[in-house]
């Protein structure tokens, strides 16, 4: 793996943990696609730093379990703004 990729993978992992960020937020912050950020956080990080990867996995699992709630809140906010 190239040095710049390794550095990005570690930075994405640290960002996700420190900000409780979603994959989309991390991708936007680092200027990569969502699929690249997910591959970095889920696969590449496990090979580089397994301890950090476990912490990131916990954050991603929480985000996944809450995503249906976030979607409902976003829809509610959208329609509240339209009716205001």
N, C-alpha and C positions, 0 to 999 in steps of 0.2 A: 504494500500500500504506500502511496506517495506521501511525503511529509505534510503537504498542505491538506490532504484528506484526513490524515490522522489528527492534525491540529483542529480541523473543523469538527470532526466527530467528538473529540473531547470537549470542545467549546459548546457544542449543541447539548451534550449531556449535562454539563454544568449549568447551562442556561435553563434547561428544563427543570432541573432540581431547584435552583435558586428562585425561579419565578413561578413555580408550579404551572409551567406553560404547556400548552397543547402542541402537537406536532405542527399544526398550521402556524401558530405563533412563532415557533422556533424557525420554521422555514422562511417566514417573512423577515424575521430579524437577520438571518444569515444570507438571504438572497438566493435560496435554493428552492427546488420544487418540494412539494409536500412528500412525494414518494422518496426523494433523496434524503430528506430529514428523517423520515421514518426508518429507512434502511440504515442510516447512520446511528440512530438511537437504538434500534432493535437488534441489528446484526453486527455491524462493524464495531460498535462499542463493546460488545460482549467479548470480542477477541482482544481488544486493546486494554480494557480495564473492567474486569468482571465485577468488581465491587461497585463501581460507579454505575455499571449497567443494571445491577439489581435495584439500586435506588431509583434510577430512571424508570425501570419497569413498574415500580410501585406507583409512581406519579402517573404514568400512562394508563395503568389499570384503573386508577381512580377517575381519570378523565374519561375513559371509555364507559365506566359505569354511570357517569353523570351526563353523558352526551344527550340522551333523550330529554333530560330536564332542560338543558341549555337550549335545545331546539325549540321546545315549547315556550320558553321565556322569550326567545327571539321573535317567535311568531306573535305572541301576545303584545310585545312592545311595538311591533310593526303595525298591528291593527289599532293599538291605542293612539299611536301617532297619526294615523290616517283619520281617526274619528275626532281628533282634537282640533 
